[in-house]
Each structure stands twice: as structure tokens, then as C-alpha cells.
Amino acid sequence: MTMVIRKLSDPYQPSDEELAQIRAIYDDEIDFSDAPETDLEFWSKATKVSHKNEDKNKILVSLDQELMNWLKSESQSQGLDYSSFIASILSSYKQENS
């Protein structure tokens, strides 16, 4: 097995081969031995954690529709809301160019 190290700004993108392997697994074949089952008591004690940073500023940016559609599509495929996705793009750009 090869270990791949990625920056947090580089979201994991499984290869087509990995996706095919995942799709071939039936639910009853998944090993959950390292993830104990949870119950209502467990979730009743859970608390929501917000990742919002009070140092952030809201801004208004005008983007053309084609770019906005692409940003929304890409962010959905990576499991992010598009504003977080845009912020990650800008943060990555800053890190690469500082």
C-alpha cells in the first residue's frame, strides 16, 4: 500500500479504479469493527461544532454565471458548500504565491 500525503487544501479525489473497487463492495461486506454502533443516548449527548471563525469577513463578489455554475458543481463533488470551496481556492493560491 502506498501512503499519499496531501495538503488540507488539496481535497482527496479517488481514482476511477478506487471508485470501482468501492462500488463493488456490498454493504454487508464492510468491516465496522473499529467503529462501534451508536445509539440514541450517544447522540443525545452530542454537541454541534461550528467551524466558523470570527476573524472571517463576508464580502460580495460578482461572478459570471458560467464560473458560478462550475464553482457550485466542483464544490458539491468535493462535499463542500461553494463559499467554503471559494475560500479554500483563495487560501491555496495565497499559500502558493506568498
The 8 nearest C-alpha neighbors of each residue, nearest first, counted from 0:
[[1, 2, 3, 17, 4, 16, 13, 14],
 [2, 0, 3, 4, 5, 17, 13, 14],
 [3, 1, 4, 0, 5, 11, 6, 13],
 [2, 4, 1, 5, 0, 11, 6, 13],
 [5, 3, 2, 6, 7, 1, 9, 11],
 [6, 4, 9, 7, 3, 11, 10, 8],
 [5, 7, 8, 9, 4, 10, 91, 11],
 [8, 6, 9, 5, 10, 11, 87, 91],
 [7, 9, 6, 91, 10, 87, 88, 90],
 [10, 8, 6, 7, 5, 11, 91, 12],
 [11, 9, 8, 12, 7, 77, 5, 6],
 [10, 12, 13, 9, 5, 77, 7, 8],
 [11, 13, 10, 14, 77, 9, 15, 76],
 [14, 12, 17, 18, 11, 15, 16, 10],
 [13, 15, 17, 16, 18, 12, 19, 11],
 [14, 16, 18, 17, 19, 13, 20, 12],
 [15, 17, 19, 14, 18, 20, 13, 21],
 [18, 16, 20, 14, 19, 15, 13, 21],
 [17, 19, 21, 15, 20, 16, 22, 14],
 [18, 20, 16, 22, 17, 21, 15, 23],
 [21, 19, 17, 23, 18, 22, 16, 24],
 [22, 20, 18, 23, 19, 24, 17, 16],
 [21, 23, 19, 20, 24, 18, 25, 17],
 [24, 22, 20, 21, 19, 25, 18, 26],
 [25, 23, 22, 21, 28, 26, 20, 29],
 [24, 26, 28, 27, 23, 29, 22, 21],
 [27, 25, 28, 29, 24, 30, 23, 22],
 [26, 28, 25, 29, 30, 24, 31, 23],
 [29, 27, 25, 26, 30, 24, 31, 23],
 [28, 30, 26, 27, 31, 25, 24, 32],
 [31, 29, 32, 28, 33, 27, 34, 26],
 [30, 32, 34, 33, 29, 35, 36, 28],
 [33, 31, 34, 30, 35, 29, 36, 28],
 [32, 34, 31, 35, 30, 36, 29, 37],
 [35, 33, 31, 32, 36, 30, 37, 29],
 [36, 34, 33, 37, 32, 31, 38, 30],
 [37, 35, 34, 38, 31, 32, 41, 33],
 [36, 38, 41, 35, 39, 42, 40, 34],
 [37, 39, 41, 40, 42, 36, 43, 35],
 [38, 40, 42, 41, 43, 37, 44, 45],
 [41, 39, 43, 38, 42, 44, 37, 45],
 [40, 42, 38, 39, 43, 44, 37, 45],
 [41, 43, 45, 39, 44, 40, 38, 37],
 [44, 42, 40, 41, 45, 39, 46, 38],
 [45, 43, 42, 41, 46, 40, 39, 47],
 [46, 44, 42, 43, 41, 47, 40, 48],
 [47, 45, 48, 44, 43, 42, 49, 41],
 [46, 48, 49, 45, 50, 44, 42, 43],
 [49, 47, 46, 50, 51, 45, 52, 44],
 [50, 48, 51, 47, 52, 46, 53, 45],
 [51, 49, 52, 48, 53, 47, 83, 55],
 [50, 52, 49, 53, 55, 54, 48, 83],
 [51, 53, 54, 55, 50, 49, 56, 57],
 [52, 54, 55, 51, 56, 50, 57, 49],
 [53, 55, 52, 56, 51, 57, 50, 58],
 [56, 54, 53, 52, 57, 51, 58, 86],
 [57, 55, 58, 54, 53, 52, 59, 51],
 [56, 58, 55, 59, 60, 54, 82, 53],
 [59, 57, 56, 60, 55, 61, 82, 86],
 [58, 60, 61, 57, 62, 56, 82, 85],
 [61, 59, 62, 58, 57, 63, 67, 82],
 [60, 62, 59, 63, 67, 64, 58, 66],
 [63, 61, 67, 60, 64, 66, 65, 59],
 [62, 64, 66, 65, 67, 61, 68, 60],
 [63, 65, 67, 66, 68, 62, 69, 61],
 [66, 64, 68, 67, 63, 69, 62, 70],
 [67, 65, 69, 68, 64, 63, 70, 62],
 [66, 68, 64, 70, 69, 65, 71, 62],
 [69, 67, 65, 71, 66, 70, 64, 72],
 [68, 70, 72, 66, 67, 71, 73, 65],
 [71, 69, 67, 73, 72, 68, 74, 66],
 [70, 72, 74, 68, 81, 69, 73, 75],
 [71, 73, 69, 75, 70, 74, 68, 76],
 [74, 72, 76, 70, 75, 71, 69, 77],
 [73, 75, 79, 77, 71, 81, 76, 72],
 [76, 74, 78, 72, 77, 73, 79, 71],
 [75, 77, 73, 74, 78, 72, 79, 71],
 [78, 76, 74, 75, 79, 73, 10, 12],
 [79, 77, 75, 76, 74, 80, 73, 84],
 [80, 78, 74, 77, 75, 84, 81, 83],
 [79, 81, 83, 82, 74, 84, 75, 78],
 [80, 82, 84, 74, 71, 83, 85, 79],
 [81, 83, 85, 84, 80, 86, 79, 74],
 [84, 82, 86, 81, 85, 80, 87, 79],
 [83, 85, 81, 87, 82, 86, 74, 79],
 [84, 86, 88, 82, 87, 83, 81, 89],
 [85, 87, 83, 89, 84, 88, 90, 82],
 [88, 86, 90, 84, 85, 89, 91, 8],
 [89, 87, 85, 91, 86, 90, 92, 84],
 [88, 90, 92, 86, 87, 91, 93, 85],
 [89, 91, 87, 93, 92, 88, 86, 94],
 [92, 90, 94, 88, 93, 89, 87, 8],
 [91, 93, 89, 95, 90, 94, 96, 88],
 [92, 94, 90, 96, 91, 95, 97, 89],
 [95, 93, 91, 92, 97, 96, 90, 89],
 [96, 94, 92, 93, 97, 91, 90, 89],
 [97, 95, 93, 94, 92, 91, 90, 89],
 [96, 94, 93, 95, 92, 91, 90, 89]]
